[in-house]
Amino acid sequence: MNQPSRMLMLLNMETRAHHAAVDSAWLEVMSPRLTVTQYTAILSRAYGFEAPLEAAFAYTRNLATMTNLRERARAGMLAQDLLALGLSPHQVTELPQCSMIEPFRTISEALGWMYVAERSTLLFAQLHGAVRTHLPEVGGACAYLSCYDGVASQRWAALGRVLDVVAASDEQREQLVAAAHVAFGCQRTWLRGELAGDLRRVG
């Protein structure tokens, strides 16, 4: 039987003060009053966070040897959903992207940010079900929320194994926790639209 990841448990404990605020931004999708315009805005904000984050991961030296970046890439699925919701390719490419995300100096820093991004996927199955129930007309625009269907727990456990390998010293553990704190702050303000500008009119 696999043992729980010690580093995942540490990160969960050390960053728990951020969790409710970030989750509440996603849980807006659960509202039975969710509109297509609101759903489009939420996915637009997610794209503006995921796209530059994936680029930063890609440029992090040796990160791809530690984890499969391709199977964790989701910006393309967000673009697919936004096109299905009526945005043009030009509109998608012109969406604001989070300028606070910069190239990472170390694998530990990158993995702290990956922990934050991957944690949101644990809600995706629930969110996908809500969208299918409340907005059945956008059923073809759920590639992002369904991308981890059936594999979310396995991907989370795989991330935990990588974190445990990387967190071999106190310094690396401190880097991971510090990066996660920064990433949560960035994700929260971005998903809330505080850095992205007014996206309510997208779509």
Secondary structure, DSSP 4 states (H G I P E B T S, - for coil): -PPPPHHHHHHHHHTHHHHHHHHHHHHGGG-TT--HHHHHHHHHHHHHHHHHHHHHHHTSTTHHHHS-TGGG--HHHHHHHHHHTT--HHHHHTS---TT----SSHHHHHHHHHHHHHHGGGHHHHHHHHHHH-GGGTTS-TTTTTTTTTHHHHHHHHHHHHHHH--SHHHHHHHHHHHHHHHHHHHHHHTTTTT---TT--
